[in-house]
């Protein structure tokens, strides 16, 4: 059953950090022309803004991070698509990586890359495989940071089953790590998505939140598709953009593209060209970057913003952080 988020929307306003911008900034190099945000790459330049704001010199310190991972759409399938009005509005007023790439195919290795800095040799959507390795949760807890993973349609916290209705384990990387799935206190933080409503209402949003939509709302299922995913995000995101606070950020990305394009990207990527949107108060409003990024870039950005060590491929000199899409926190 698809979850509803009316309770999240009532009484909450969109965060002040998402004030719409009337310009679209390319940050690949200082001399690049501004491009229309509705295209993933290669669009005709538009008018350069007279007074663009400078991106952050380094990854700013985050108070809250939310990561939302959608499924199996190339960047061009979503950005500029009239079936995704909310996503495109968000991209226009937030920040967009126009050259962002998944690591591989199929889904599961990408989810592990985003949370562990490696695919750990896994090349399928296996359900009995496991990973005896350190991961982002280890880093967060070592730094005293709270975390939760919210899984839409998951029947109960720490549910270890392969599938239940529209929930699929292959999109839940946390239960593949032995030191999460086999530790009850940690595993209790992997919860159904409807727990998010109560956490936001009680102002108990953890420092790090991961959200996996179900098999309909993630856009992969052709019977639901892009329009369903866009509606899901239009309900989910507005209260979250407020709840993350003035030093918070929301990362919206796709696990893999339907192609295997790597043109113009990174030495570790081979899972297709996907959209990555950075939203929230610490996003650079209206910015777009054509620097080559991959899922390890997103993990590195989270680690740098929380001041924790980088894991595996996130530590590679070949992995740039998403600094160009972020801005410094407002002065107090």
BAGUKOL-558838 format. One line per 8 residues: number of its first residue (from 1); their letters; for each residue x, y, z of N, C-alpha, C. Coordinates in steps of 0.02 Angstrom, whole numbers. Each point is the difference from the previous one (the first is absolute). Layout:
BAGUKOL-558838
NUM = a = X:Y:Z:X:Y:Z:X:Y:Z; ...
end
This chain:
BAGUKOL-558838
1 = xxxxxxxx = 42:-59:0:-42:59:0:44:62:0; -16:46:-45:41:60:-4:-14:44:61; 54:26:28:-6:42:60:-23:70:-20; -35:32:45:-24:68:-11:35:46:50; 11:61:-21:40:45:41:-36:65:16; -67:-3:0:-37:62:14:19:28:68; 12:-45:48:18:23:67:65:37:2; 45:-16:-49:64:35:-2:-9:72:-25
9 = xxxxxxxx = -48:9:-47:-5:64:-33:-35:51:43; -52:-21:38:-41:46:38:42:37:51; -5:65:0:31:41:52:73:14:-10; 29:-24:-57:71:11:-10:10:44:-62; 48:44:3:15:44:-57:64:-21:-32; 7:15:-63:62:-15:-35:56:44:27; 58:-29:12:56:35:30:20:62:-39; 21:50:38:19:64:-31:58:-7:-47
17 = xxxxxxxx = 41:-52:9:58:-8:-43:-17:-19:-70; -64:-16:-15:-19:-20:-68:-36:56:-36; 18:61:13:-29:56:-37:18:-8:-74; -50:6:-43:13:-10:-71:49:50:-28; 40:-23:-48:49:43:-32:-22:13:-72; 16:58:-26:-19:18:-68:56:-13:-49; 51:-32:20:56:-12:-44:26:-71:11; 38:-25:-48:26:-68:3:75:3:-13
25 = xxxxxxxx = 39:-21:48:72:11:-1:38:-63:-18; 42:2:-51:44:-55:-15:65:10:39; 24:-54:34:59:8:42:56:-48:-21; -4:-22:-62:54:-45:-24:66:37:0; 2:59:-30:57:45:6:-27:71:5; 41:46:21:-23:68:7:-20:32:-65; 22:-28:-58:-15:29:-64:-58:-34:-35; -28:-53:28:-54:-35:-33:-62:43:-2
33 = xxxxxxxx = -38:-2:-56:-63:37:-3:-53:-34:43; -49:40:20:-57:-27:36:-41:-42:-48; -29:-55:26:-40:-43:-43:-69:-9:31; -49:-13:-43:-69:-13:22:-1:-61:45; -27:7:61:3:-55:47:-42:-60:-21; -45:9:-49:-44:-55:-18:34:-53:-43; 62:12:-20:37:-50:-39:56:-29:42; 13:-65:-10:53:-31:39:69:24:-21
41 = xxxxxxxx = 10:13:-63:64:25:-24:-8:22:-71; 44:45:-22:4:18:-70:-53:47:-25; -37:34:43:-50:47:-23:31:66:-21; -38:40:-34:25:65:-21:6:47:60; 52:42:0:8:46:57:-56:51:3; -18:21:60:-46:55:10:39:58:29; -34:50:22:33:60:25:37:-13:66; 62:22:3:37:-8:62:-27:47:54
49 = xxxxxxxx = -11:-25:61:-22:45:53:52:53:16; -23:59:18:47:55:11:39:-8:65; -30:-33:50:33:-4:64:-10:-70:31; 32:-51:-30:-8:-67:29:34:-5:68; -28:-40:44:31:-10:65:55:-52:-6; 50:4:42:56:-47:-4:-18:-65:34; 21:-57:-30:-11:-63:34:46:-6:61; -15:-48:42:41:-10:60:72:-18:-20
57 = xxxxxxxx = 48:24:37:70:-15:-14:16:-73:17; -37:-28:47:7:-70:19:-69:-25:22; -6:-63:12:-64:-27:23:-16:31:68; -57:34:7:-17:29:65:-19:-54:51; 1:18:63:-20:-48:52:-76:-7:1; -22:-62:-6:-72:-14:-2:-27:-12:70; -60:24:12:-37:-20:61:-45:-60:-15; -30:0:-60:-45:-54:-20:11:-14:-75
65 = xxxxxxxx = -1:-64:-16:4:-23:-69:-56:-50:-12; -35:9:-56:-49:-49:-23:21:-24:-69; 3:-65:-9:15:-29:-66:-62:-39:-23; -23:15:-60:-56:-35:-31:23:-31:-65; -9:-65:-8:24:-35:-60:-60:-27:-39; -8:25:-60:-50:-24:-47:32:-54:-44; -38:-25:-49:22:-59:-37:-1:7:-76; 56:-21:-30:5:-19:-70:-28:51:-50
73 = xxxxxxxx = 25:61:5:-17:50:-50:63:39:-18; 11:8:-65:54:44:-23:-18:72:16; 50:41:3:-11:71:15:-50:31:-48; 8:-14:-65:-45:28:-50:-70:-26:1; -12:-56:35:-67:-26:8:-41:41:50; 35:36:44:-33:35:54:5:76:-8; 61:25:-9:11:72:-4:-27:25:-68; -47:45:3:-33:25:-60:-61:-38:-19
81 = xxxxxxxx = -18:-52:37:-58:-41:-17:-63:31:31; -51:15:-40:-61:32:28:-38:-46:48; 16:-65:2:-32:-45:47:31:6:70; 52:41:6:32:10:65:3:74:17; -57:33:6:1:73:13:31:18:67; -12:-39:51:28:18:66:76:-7:-1; 25:-55:-27:73:-10:-2:34:56:-39; -29:20:-56:31:51:-40:-4:69:33
89 = xxxxxxxx = -54:12:36:-4:62:38:53:1:55; 8:-58:33:51:-6:53:70:11:-30; 13:-32:-57:66:9:-31:13:72:-20; -52:35:-21:8:69:-21:18:47:56; -29:-11:59:13:46:55:53:-26:48; 23:-61:-12:51:-30:43:65:-6:-40; 34:-57:3:63:-9:-36:-1:-68:-35; 29:-3:-59:-3:-60:-41:69:-18:-26
97 = xxxxxxxx = 20:-63:11:60:-27:-31:-20:-29:-68; 22:32:-53:-22:-21:-67:41:-59:-27; 57:-15:31:42:-56:-21:13:-46:59; -53:-31:24:3:-44:58:-11:-72:-24; 39:-47:26:-2:-69:-26:-5:-51:56; -38:-53:-16:-4:-58:45:63:-42:-9; 11:-46:47:61:-39:-1:-5:-60:-46; -57:-35:1:-5:-63:-37:-73:-19:-9
105 = xxxxxxxx = -12:-59:-24:-66:-32:-2:6:-67:36; -52:-26:33:-66:29:9:-3:44:63; -57:-2:36:-12:47:54:47:-7:59; 1:-60:31:32:-9:64:71:26:4; 44:-15:-48:68:26:7:4:76:6; -47:35:-32:-1:73:6:-19:23:69; -48:-35:31:-19:17:68:58:-12:49; 38:-52:-12:58:-14:42:54:53:-12
113 = xxxxxxxx = 9:21:-62:49:52:-15:-17:65:37; -64:16:4:-21:61:32:8:-2:76; 3:-59:29:3:-6:73:64:-31:25; 40:-29:-45:62:-33:22:61:18:-40; -9:38:-54:57:20:-41:28:-56:-44; -38:-53:-9:21:-57:-41:-61:-41:-18; 6:-39:-53:-52:-48:-16:14:-67:33; 59:-7:31:20:-60:37:-3:-63:-43
121 = xxxxxxxx = 10:8:-64:1:-57:-45:-69:-27:-17; -53:32:23:-68:-23:-14:-22:27:-68; -26:-45:-41:-17:18:-69:-73:-16:-17; -40:-13:50:-70:-19:-11:-43:29:55; -65:-10:-6:-47:19:52:-12:-59:47; 54:-29:23:-3:-59:43:-36:18:66; -33:-48:29:-36:12:63:29:-40:58; 43:-49:-15:32:-38:55:73:20:10
129 = xxxxxxxx = 26:42:-44:69:24:8:2:49:59; 60:12:25:8:46:56:69:32:-4; 9:54:39:61:39:-3:29:7:70; 55:-33:15:32:6:66:51:57:-1; -25:61:-6:45:57:-10:-27:62:35; 45:46:14:-20:65:28:-40:39:-52; -40:46:24:-47:36:-43:-14:68:30; -43:37:-33:-16:68:23:-29:2:70
137 = xxxxxxxx = -38:-50:19:-29:-2:67:55:-3:53; 53:-39:-12:56:-2:46:30:70:10; 7:36:-55:29:67:4:-45:48:39; -65:-3:-15:-47:44:34:-1:-12:75; -5:-63:19:-3:-15:71:65:16:36; 56:-9:-33:65:17:30:4:75:13; -34:39:-41:0:73:8:-57:24:44; -39:-46:28:-55:19:44:-60:28:-38
145 = xxxxxxxx = -8:-19:-63:-54:26:-42:-57:-51:-6; -61:23:5:-58:-43:-6:-16:-16:-73; -34:-56:-11:-17:-20:-69:-61:-44:0; -35:0:-56:-54:-47:-12:-5:-11:-76; -22:-60:-18:-16:-16:-69:-74:-14:-4; -36:39:-40:-72:-4:-7:-17:-36:-66; -35:-56:5:-15:-42:-58:-75:-2:-13; -22:27:-55:-72:0:-15:-24:-72:-10
153 = xxxxxxxx = -57:-15:30:-34:-65:-4:35:-56:37; 54:14:36:30:-49:44:-50:-17:55; -14:-63:13:-54:-17:47:15:13:73; 64:-1:20:19:9:70:73:20:4; 21:32:54:71:16:8:43:-62:-3; 58:6:-33:48:-55:-5:-29:-62:-33; -49:9:-44:-28:-56:-37:54:-29:-46; 14:-64:8:55:-32:-36:-23:-39:-62
161 = xxxxxxxx = -64:2:-14:-25:-38:-57:23:29:-66; -3:-41:-51:22:20:-67:-48:50:-32; -64:-9:12:-51:41:-33:-64:-2:41; -36:55:0:-65:3:32:-42:53:-36; -47:-22:-41:-38:48:-40:45:39:-46; 1:65:8:41:43:-42:68:16:30; 16:-32:56:67:7:30:46:-54:-28; 63:19:-13:50:-47:-25:65:11:37
169 = xxxxxxxx = 28:-53:27:63:4:38:57:27:-43; 0:-14:-65:56:20:-43:10:75:-2; -50:38:22:5:73:2:13:26:71; 18:-46:44:13:17:71:71:-23:17; 50:43:-13:69:-23:9:18:-15:72; -34:30:47:19:-5:71:-5:-72:26; -48:-37:-24:-8:-68:25:48:-50:-33; 42:24:-45:52:-43:-28:64:2:42
177 = xxxxxxxx = 7:52:40:60:6:42:-10:-42:64; 46:-45:12:-5:-44:59:-5:39:65; 39:54:5:1:36:64:-60:46:9; -46:-1:-47:-66:32:11:-54:-53:8; -4:-46:-47:-54:-50:2:5:-46:60; 60:-11:25:9:-47:56:5:35:68; -10:65:1:0:36:63:-68:32:10; -41:-27:46:-69:24:7:-7:75:10
185 = xxxxxxxx = 44:30:40:-7:72:13:10:40:-64; 46:-21:-42:10:34:-63:-57:-16:-49; -16:-63:-4:-51:-21:-48:-67:33:13; -13:18:63:-62:34:17:-6:69:-31; 55:27:-27:-2:64:-34:-17:-5:-73; -11:-60:-25:-23:-11:-68:-75:-12:4; -39:50:-19:-71:2:18:-45:14:-61; -65:-15:7:-47:20:-53:-2:76:-8
193 = xxxxxxxx = -15:21:-61:1:72:-15:-51:39:40; -55:-31:21:-49:39:37:25:23:68; 57:-27:24:31:25:61:26:72:-9; 11:18:-62:27:67:-13:-49:55:22; -64:-13:-8:-50:50:19:7:19:73; 3:-51:44:7:13:71:66:34:17; 54:-21:-33:65:29:15:2:74:-18; -31:18:-57:-1:70:-19:-45:40:47
201 = xxxxxxxx = -57:-27:17:-45:36:45:32:12:69; 38:-48:23:32:6:66:67:37:-3; 17:22:-61:64:33:-12:58:-46:21; -7:-63:-19:50:-51:16:32:-28:-64; 1:40:-52:33:-23:-61:74:-13:15; 25:-60:-15:70:-15:16:48:42:-42; 62:1:20:51:36:-38:5:-26:-71; -5:-66:-8:2:-31:-66:-63:-42:-10
209 = xxxxxxxx = -35:14:-55:-59:-37:-18:7:-27:-71; -16:-63:-8:-1:-32:-66:-72:-19:-15; -23:14:-61:-69:-17:-20:1:-40:-64; -30:-60:2:-10:-41:-59:-75:-5:-14; -24:25:-57:-70:-10:-18:-15:-73:-16; -64:-17:-4:-18:-68:-18:5:-11:-75; -17:-60:-22:10:-19:-70:-45:36:-49; -49:36:25:-41:42:-43:26:72:0
217 = xxxxxxxx = 11:27:59:19:71:6:72:14:-20; 41:-53:-10:70:12:-18:10:13:-75; -54:-2:-40:0:15:-72:18:-60:-44; 23:-55:28:23:-55:-42:-57:-39:-31; -52:-11:38:-57:-39:-23:-36:38:-56; -5:-30:-58:-30:35:-57:-75:12:10; -31:-37:45:-71:12:14:-10:62:44; 53:24:30:-3:60:42:40:56:-34
225 = xxxxxxxx = 66:-11:-7:41:43:-42:17:68:29; 21:44:-44:26:65:19:-52:43:34; -60:-1:-25:-53:42:29:-14:-19:73; -2:-64:14:-12:-23:69:57:21:46; 62:-8:-23:57:19:40:1:75:13; -19:39:-49:-1:72:8:-52:21:52; -58:-32:-1:-52:15:50:23:-20:69; 33:-58:5:27:-22:64:48:52:29
233 = xxxxxxxx = 45:24:-41:49:50:23:-33:66:17; -53:18:-37:-34:63:14:-34:0:68; -18:-59:25:-29:-6:67:55:-6:53; 52:-36:-17:52:-16:49:46:59:15; 21:35:-52:56:46:8:-15:67:34; -56:34:-13:-8:66:30:9:2:76; -31:-45:39:13:3:72:71:-18:19; 32:-44:-38:69:-18:15:48:58:-12
241 = xxxxxxxx = -13:38:-53:42:58:-14:-3:51:56; -56:1:34:-6:43:60:34:-32:60; -11:-65:8:23:-35:61:75:-5:6; 37:3:-57:73:-8:5:34:61:31; -35:56:5:29:58:33:47:39:-43; 27:54:26:39:48:-39:67:-29:-24; 25:-52:32:63:-31:-21:-12:-70:-28; -58:-10:-28:-17:-66:-26:0:-3:-76
249 = xxxxxxxx = 0:-61:-27:2:-10:-72:-36:-65:-16; -31:-1:-59:-34:-60:-25:32:-18:-67; 20:-63:-6:27:-26:-63:-50:-47:-31; -21:14:-61:-45:-42:-38:38:-28:-60; 4:-66:-5:36:-30:-56:-36:-64:-22; 27:-31:-52:-27:-63:-27:54:-53:5; -20:-62:15:50:-52:12:40:-16:-62; -33:0:-58:34:-16:-64:-42:28:-57
257 = xxxxxxxx = 32:8:-57:-36:18:-60:-21:-63:-37; -40:8:-51:-19:-58:-41:53:-15:-52; 45:47:-10:57:-11:-45:61:-17:42; 57:-7:-33:63:-10:35:49:56:-17; -27:57:-18:42:56:-22:49:21:53; 61:11:-21:51:29:45:36:58:-34; -24:21:-57:34:52:-38:8:64:41; 61:22:6:14:61:37:6:-10:75
265 = xxxxxxxx = -2:-63:22:3:-9:73:62:-35:24; -10:-33:52:49:-17:50:27:-70:-11; 58:-14:27:31:-64:-14:-34:-59:34; -42:14:51:-31:-54:37:-74:-10:-18; -27:40:-45:-72:-2:-14:-15:-39:-64; -55:-37:1:-21:-37:-58:-74:-17:1; -39:38:39:-70:-16:9:-49:48:-31; 24:42:-45:-45:45:-34:-1:71:28
273 = xxxxxxxx = -25:45:-41:-3:72:14:-65:14:38; 5:22:62:-59:12:41:-2:72:23; -58:22:23:-7:67:29:17:-3:74; 35:50:24:10:9:72:-17:72:17; -50:8:43:-23:66:20:19:12:72; 27:59:14:17:20:68:-48:56:20; -39:-12:53:-52:48:20:7:15:75; -36:51:22:2:19:70:40:63:12
281 = xxxxxxxx = 3:22:62:33:64:15:73:5:-21; 37:-56:0:71:4:-19:12:-14:-74; -53:-10:-39:8:-5:-72:12:69:-30; 41:2:-52:12:63:-36:-60:13:-45; -42:49:14:-63:9:-37:12:9:-75; -33:-41:-41:4:7:-72:63:-25:-33; 47:-26:39:64:-20:-29:-5:-66:-38; 43:-8:-49:8:-63:-35:74:-9:-13
289 = xxxxxxxx = 23:-60:8:70:-15:-10:8:-55:-52; 44:10:-48:15:-51:-50:65:-36:15; 25:7:62:56:-41:22:-23:-73:3; 45:-47:-13:-19:-71:3:-2:-25:72; -59:-25:21:-10:-29:66:-26:-71:-6; 9:-39:53:-32:-65:4:-26:-11:70; -25:-61:14:-29:-13:67:52:7:55; 63:-14:-16:52:9:51:9:74:17
297 = xxxxxxxx = -14:44:-48:2:72:13:-52:19:52; -59:-29:-5:-52:15:48:19:-24:69; 27:-61:5:22:-26:65:55:44:28; 48:19:-40:54:43:25:-27:67:25; -49:28:-35:-29:64:21:-33:-6:69; -36:-55:10:-32:-11:65:52:-8:55; 51:-39:-14:53:-12:50:37:65:16; 17:39:-50:34:63:12:-44:48:39
305 = xxxxxxxx = -65:1:-16:-46:46:34:-12:-19:73; 9:-64:16:-6:-22:69:67:-6:35; 55:13:-36:66:-1:30:23:-69:20; -18:-52:-40:21:-69:14:46:-23:-56; 40:-52:11:46:-24:-51:-37:-26:-62; 35:2:-56:-29:-24:-63:11:-75:-7; -51:-33:-24:2:-73:-9:21:-19:-71; 52:-39:-6:18:-34:-62:1:47:-60
313 = xxxxxxxx = -42:-12:-50:4:41:-61:-21:72:10; -34:15:55:-15:69:16:64:38:18; 53:-36:19:64:31:17:46:7:-59; -19:-25:-58:43:3:-59:9:72:-23; 61:21:-18:10:67:-28:-42:12:-62; -22:-55:-32:-41:5:-60:-74:16:16; -18:4:63:-70:10:20:-10:70:26; -29:45:-40:-11:68:24:-63:5:42
321 = xxxxxxxx = -1:43:51:-62:12:37:-45:48:-39; -62:6:22:-49:42:-34:3:73:25; 60:24:13:9:66:29:-32:55:-42; 5:-6:-66:-24:53:-44:-75:10:5; -36:-49:28:-73:5:5:-23:20:70; 49:15:42:-15:19:70:20:72:13; -28:28:52:19:67:21:17:0:74; 36:50:22:18:4:70:-62:14:42
329 = xxxx = -2:-24:63:-56:13:43:-9:75:11; -62:22:12:-11:71:15:36:20:64; 24:61:1:34:27:59:-51:13:55; 18:-18:61:-45:12:57:20:65:35
end
